[in-house]
Amino acid sequence: MAQNRIRILGLIIGGFFIIILLRLFWWQVVNRDQLLAQAENQHWQENLIPAKRGGIFYQDGYSLALDQPTFNLHVFKPELKITSEELVDHLEPIIFEDNQKSEKKRVADLLASELLWVPISKRVNQEKKAIIEKLNINGLQLSEEFSRHYPQKDLAAHLLGFVGKNTRGENTGYLGLEGFYHDILKGKDGFVIQEKDAFGKPIVLGEPKRTEPQDGADLKLFLDRKIQWAAEKHLKRGVEQYGALGGVAIVADPKTGGILAMASYPNFDPNQYATTDQELFNNPAISRIFEPGSIFKVITMAAALEENTITPETVCPICDGPIKIGEHEIKTWNNEYRPNSNMREILERSDNVGLVFVGQTLGRKKFLDYLNKFGFGQKTNIDLQAEATGSVKSPNLWYDFELATATFGQGFGVTPIQMIQAVSVLANGGYLIQPRVVAEINGQPTISLEKIEKKPVISPKTARTITDMMVGVVKNSTIPWTDGQIQVAGKTGTAQIFINGQYDPNKTIGSFVGFAPARDPEFVMLVVIFEPSASVWGSRTAAPIWFDIAEDIFLIKSINPRN
């Protein structure tokens, strides 16, 4: 029996010995790298040196977005020579305001805890930093970081986007330029690695390892500060005056695609993004899909002119009354009909029946080809985050009635930036050019004028012809937007909104698109007003705003619009 017990005891001891050997093998061989890394992390302290995010500037160098230095205040308790109560008393008039009693209590509780490093306050400004440094309190330390600042507040907010925290607490660009160019703007953080003792305190005699931060790139835009201000001012006034839900104004250079102004109202202050209704964040200039209505008629006319299925003098043989397509009847907007109208008169009177005739001369295939050539149903690839593609049916879903209504801008959806790109084709001699917001990155042009990709859509001759017809629309308008002498090519639009299976005549989207000077355009502009209550007509809402902005542009750019 005794020998059996000794044998069992030996087996138990041997088993323990084998377990210990296996465990040592696990630690020293299998898990060696991980344990070494943990030991290294316990011996070294890594402190981040934040990179400065690149700035965003108007074309004249004025700032739209920039990083401002702020400081995080914390205390290393082992170095503190005064009591926690005395420290709080010193900091109270600097850091804690009367309405921040809860914050004061939080800090007091942390100072009373076993923590060695205690965070006191974030985003301490330069003025408070100087006061804190004069206190000369051992253990009190300030570390620099950057916060995003938008000095123009809500100006161009939708175009800019904003910088916020992601789920890991890192600064991240959201929407607009901040989102699209985040990787270029953010730069690369640096760091300092320093030896520390068992208490987590840096060893002064240790050899720190330092990697310098690389600041982010600066962006200079095509955006004109004065034109942007004018667009924002007149758009806001117009939306409020006409009782609309909102509006958009875009001004672009038709020859380069450069965006000179992009305004949306209502807007928001990106400095206060955390307390802003998130529904305001999306930029309607690139993401709002709407039926264009009559402003699209210039595109249908241009396509038919290019295909030589009509000329400006072609007479409409079906314009003596409503036209029936299947079970549907199409009428003019005012129920007035003028037999034997030519194409100039049809565009000037915005005759829906006349546009159906133009579409019939083109046919379904060619109409859809030009819809694609002018960039509808696809992103423009403007350099802004969250652009929509619009809404265009697949070719097999275009029946006779769908084709008929599409000729005057109903039954499919576009974005404002798509309309700007398409009408720029008429203004620049016939080329589709990608719209762009950023002109330079760190002083280097994003693209040279010689390398701008120009996709031919219509001939220069067609572009001149449709321009002449659009000038006639403005000059012969029954509403006096101008004195009749200004050389503006333009077209109004009024699109009823499709609700519950039918178009509501009392809910509309008013618009005006055009360019000036008509013969050698320096800008193309679109104004869209969503659901105005003062008038359902774009001619009485969007058009007056367009001409108010245009008058300011003429002064800003020293344009003589009568040439």
N, C-alpha and C positions, 0 to 999 in steps of 0.2 A: 504493500500500500504506500509506504513511504517513498519507494522508488517511483511509483506512478505519479505521486504528487510532485516529486522533483521534476519528472519528465514533463508534466503538464505546465508547471511553472516555467520550465525552460522554453517550452513552446510559446508560452505567452510573452515571455521576455524577448524571445527571438522575433515574434510577430511585431511587437512594438518597435524593435530595432529596425526591422525591414520597413515599417511605416515611416519611421524617422528618415531612413535613407532615401525612400521614395519622395518624401516631402522635400528633403534637401535637394534632390535631383530636380524636382519641379521648380524650386526657387532659383537654384544656381544655374540651371541649364535651360529648361523650357521657358521659364518666365523671367529670365535674367534681364532682357532689354527693358521690359515694362518696369521692373523694380528699380533699375538704374535711372530710368526716366523720372520715376516718382522721387527718388533721392535727389536727382538734379533739380527738380521743381521745388523741392523743399529747401534747397540750398541757394537757389537763385530767384530773384524777383524781377519780373518784367514789367516795365512801365511804358505805356503807349505815349508816343509823341504824335498828336493828331495832325494830319495834313490839312492844309487850307483848301476849301472847296473853291473851284474856279468861279470867277464873277461872270455876270451876264450884262451886256452893255448895248445901248442904242448905237446906231451907226455913227453918231457924233461923240461917242465916248461916255455919255452920261450913264450912270449905273441903274440897272433894274433889279439886280440881285447880287449880294456880296456876303462874305463871311466876316463876322465881327468877333474879335477875341473876347472870351469870357473866362471865368476862373471858378474852379471847384475848391471849396474851402473844407479842409478836414484837420483833425488833430491827432498826433501820435502821443497817446497818454503817458508812456514811460518818460517822455521828455518834458511833460507839463510840470511847471514849478509852482503853479497856483492851484487852488481848489476848483472843482467843476463849477461850483456856484459862482465863484469870482469870474471864471471864464465867461459864463452865460451873461453875467452883469456887464462885462466889457463889450460883449458882442450885441447885446440887446438893441441899443440905439442904431446900430449899423445894419444888422441882419434881420432882426425880428421886429416887425411892425405891430401896432396895437391889435390888429385883427389876426395876428398869427400866433395866438397863445398855444394852439395845439402843436404848432411846429416847434415852439420853444420847449414845450413839455417833451416832445419826441427826442430832441437833442439832449435834454437833461437826463432822460431815461437811458439813452445810449451811453452817456458819460458815466453813468452809475453801473453799467454792465461790465462784463469781463472783456469786452472788445478792446484791442490795442489801437486800431485805427478807427476813428469815429467820423463819419461824414457829417458836416455841419450845414452846408448850403451849396446849391448849384447855381451857375450862371451869375456869379458876382461880377459886377461891371468894373471898369477901370477906376472910377472914382472911389468906390468902396474898397477896392484892392489897396489903393494908396493909404486909406485910413487904417485898414487892418495891419498893413506892414509897419506903420508908425507905432502901433501898440507894442511891437517887439516882444511878443509872447512866445517863449520856447514851446516847441511842439505844434504850434499853429502853422499850417502849410497851405499853399495855394498851388494848384496845378492848372495849366492853361488848356482850354479847348475852344472850339469855334461854334457859333450859332448863326443860323441863316437869317439874313435881314433883307427885307424888300422896302427900300426907301420910298418907292412910289405908291406903296400900299396897294390899293385895288386896281391900279392902272395896269392893263395888260395881264391881269391875274390868270385868266384862262390859258393864255399863251405860255405863261411861265410855269404853271403847276406850283408845287411846293416841296419842301424838304421836311420829312417827318421820320419817326422811329419805326423800324421794322420789328418783327417778333423777337429779334435778338438784341434789341435796343440800339441798333446801329442807325446812323443818319442815312436816309435813303430818299432819292428823288422820286416823286410821284406825279404822273401826268405831265403834259406840256413838254417844255424844254428840259425841265429838271428830271423828268422821267426818261425821255428819249436819249439825252446825253449824260445820264448818270455816271456811267463808267469813265467818261472823259472828264467830267467835272469833279469827281470825288477825290482824285489824286490817290496817293499811297501813303498810309501812315508809317511813321518811323517808330523806333522803340529803343529803350535803354534797358539792358540786362545787368543787374548788380547783385553781388553776393549779399546774403543776409544771414543773421544769426538765428538761434533757436526761437527768439521772441518775434521774429519777422522784421527786425530792425536792420536797415542797411548797414553794412560794414564799411566804415569810412575809408579804410585803407585798401578795400577791395578794388579790383580792376574792372570798371564798368565796360560793357560792350555797347556801342551806340550805332544805330542806323538812322540816318537823317530822313525825315519825311520828304515826299515828293508832292508838291502842291498840284492841285488840279488845273486843267487848262481853262483859260478865259474864252468866252464866246462873244463875238461882236455880231450884231444882227443887221439885217436889211432894214429893220424897223426904224421909221423916222419919228423922233420924239414929238414934234409939233403936229404931225399928221395923226399920230396915235391919240394925242390929247384931243384934237378936234373931233375925231371919230367917236371917242368915248363921250365927249360933252354933248354932241348933237344926238347921238343914239339914246343916251339916258333921257334927255329932254323929250325926244320923240316918243319913246316908250311910255313915259309918264303922261305926256300931253294927249296921246291917242288911246290911253287906257289899255295898252297891250300887256300880254303876259311876259313878253321879253322880245329881244331883238339881237341881230348880228350885223356887223359892218366889217367888210374886208376890203382893203385897198392893196393892189399889187402892181408891180412893174410887169407889163405883159411881155416884154422882150427878154427878161431874165428869169421870171418867176419869183423874184424877190418879194416878200411880204412887207409892205410899207406900213401897214396898220392892220390890227385884228382886234376888234372890240366885241364884247358880248355883255348884255345886260338882262337880268340882274347878275352882278358879279360878287366877288368876295375878297377879303384881305388875306393873302397867304401868310402874313405874320400871325394871324389868328385862326389858322386852319383847324386846330383842335376843337374849337367851339363853333365851327361852321357847319351848317346843314350840308351833308355829303351830296345831296342832289345838285348842289351848285357847282361841284367840282368839274364835271364833264364839260368840255369846251363845245358848245353847239355849233361853232364855225366849222368843226371837222367831224362832229359826231351826231348832230341832229339831222335826221332823215325827214324830208318833206317832199310833197309833190310840187314841182316848180311852177306849174301853171304857165301863164302866157310868156314869161321870160324865156321859156324853152322854144318858142316859135321861131326865134332867130336861128336856132340850131337846125330845125327842120328846113327852113328856107335855104340856109347855107348849103345843106346837103343836096337839095334838089337843084340849086344853081350849079353846084359842082358837077352834078351828073347830067346837066343840060336838059333836064326834063321840064324846066320852066325858065323863063327870063323875067326880069322885073315888069315887062309889059304883057306877059301872058295873062289872058282873060280867064276868069273862073267861070266855067259853064254851069255850075251847080249852086251858085250863090244867091239864087232868087228865093230861097226859103230853107226851112229845116231839112236835114238829110236823115234818112232812115237807114240804120245799119242793123240788119236782123230785126230783133224786137225793140231796139232802142232808137230813139230820136235825138239827134244832136242839133242844138240851136246856137245862135249867137248869144253873147253875154247880155245884150240889151234887147234881144228879139227884133232887131232891125235888120233888113236884108236889102242889099243893093246889087241887082243883077249886073253882069258884065264888069265887075270890079277887077282891076289888074292886081298883080302881086304887091306892088308898093302900097296900094290902097288897102289891101287885105291886112298887111302888117300894121299900117297906121291905125286901122280901125280894130285891130286884134280880132279879126273875124274867124271864129272857130270852124265854120263850114268851109271857108276858103283854105284853112290849113288841112282839113280832111282831104280836100282835092289835091293839095300838094303831096300829102302822104301817099295818095293813090297813084300819083305819077311815079313816085319812087318805088313803091312795092315793099313788101315785108322784108325781104332779104337785104336790100340796100339800106332800108331804114335802120335795121338792126346792126348792120355793118358800121354805119356812121355813129350810132349810139355807142358802140364800142370804141371807134376811132377817137371820138371826142372825150373818152375817158369815163363814161358812166358805167356803173355796176362794178367798179374796181377802185382800189385805193389810189390816190394821187401819189402816195409815198412821201408826203410832206414830212419834214423832220420834227414831228410832234407826236407824243404818245397818245394812243387811244383813238386813232382815226377809224371811222366807219367806212364800209364799202358802198353804201347806198342799197337800193332794193330794186333789182331789175329781174323780171321773170326769165326763165329759161326759154330758148327759142320755140320750143314745141308748144308753149302756152300762149303764144301770140296769135289771137284770132282777129277777124276783121274789125270787130268793135274795139279790141285792145289797141290795135294799130291806129285806128281812127282817133281815139282819145289821147293816145300818146303824142300825136303830132302837135297838140296844143298843151302838153305838159301834165296830163293826168294818167293815173294808173301805174305809175312807177315812182320810185323815190330817189332823190339825190341829196348830197350834202352841199352846204354853201361853198366849201372849198372846191368841190367838183364843178360847180357852176362858174366860179372864177377861172378855173383852169380852161374850161370849154370856151368861154367868151373871150379869153385871152387869145385863143386861136384866131378869132375874127379880127382882133386888134393888132396882132403882130405879123400879119401877112400869111397866116395859114398853118402855124406850127404848134403842136402840143408840147408844152414845156412843163416839167415837174416844178411845182411851187416849192420854195424853200425859205426858211426863216433865218438860218445862220449863214452869215457871209464870210466870217473868219474864225478860225480856231487858233488861239495863241498867235495872232497876227498873220497867220497864213490863210490865204483865200481857200474856201472850201471847193471852189471850182472856178476856173478862168472862163471869161466870156466866150473864148474861142471853143471851149470844150463842152459848153452847154448842149445837152442832147435835145435835138429838135426833130420831132416826128412829124412829117408832112401829113396834113389832114385835108386841106383844101388849097387851091392855087391862090397866089397873090391877087389875081384878077377877081376870083370869087370873093375874097376877103374885102376888096375895095367895093365891090357891088353891094354886098350885104351891109357894109358900113354906110354907104350912101342911103340905103333904105332905112337904116336905123337913125340916121340924122333926120330924115323926113319924119320919122315917128315923133321925135322931140320937137321939131319945128312946127309941125302941124297938129300938135296936141291941143285939145280944147281947154286944157288946164294950164294956166300961165306959170310954169315952173321957172322960165327964164324970159328974157326980153326978145327971144326969137333969133338973136344974132350969135349966140354961143354955139360953137361947133362941138356938140356933144352927140355921140351915137349911143342910143339907149332904148330900153324897152321895159314897160311895166308888167307886173304879173299879179294876179289875184287867184289864189287856189283855194277852193272850198275844201274843208277838212272832212274826210270820210269817217263817219261815226255810225255805228249800229247798222251797217249794211247800206248806207246811203250818204250822199254829200249834204252837209248842213250849210245852207246859204248864209247863215248868220255867224258861222265860225270860219274864218278865213286866215290865210297867210298872205300878207301883202309884200311885194318885192319890187325892186328896181335894179337893173343891171345896165352898166354902160361904161364908156371910156371916153377920154378926152386928152388933148385935142383930137378930134375925130380923124384927121389926116395923118397925124404922126403922134400916136397916143403916148403919154407919159405915165398914165395910170389907168387901170381898170378897177371898177368898184362895184360891189354888190351890197345892197341893204335889204335885210329881211326882217319883217315885223310879224310876230306871232300873235294871232287872235286879237287884233285891235278892236276896241268897242266903239270908238268915235266914228269910224267908217270902215266898211268891209273892203274898200277898194285900195289896192296898192298905189294907185295914182294919187290918192289923197293922204297916204300915210308914209310909205317907204320912199316914194319919189321926192317929196319935200325934204326929207332928211338927207337923201342922196345929194341933192343940190346945195343944201346948207354946208355939208362936208366939202363938196367940190369947190365951192366959193373960197373956203379957207385954204384948200390945196392950191388953187390958182395963185393966191397971195404968197403962200409959203414957198412954192417952187417958181415963182415969178413967171407963171404961164399966162400968155395972152390967149384966152379961149375963143377969141373971135377970128383967129387966123385960119 
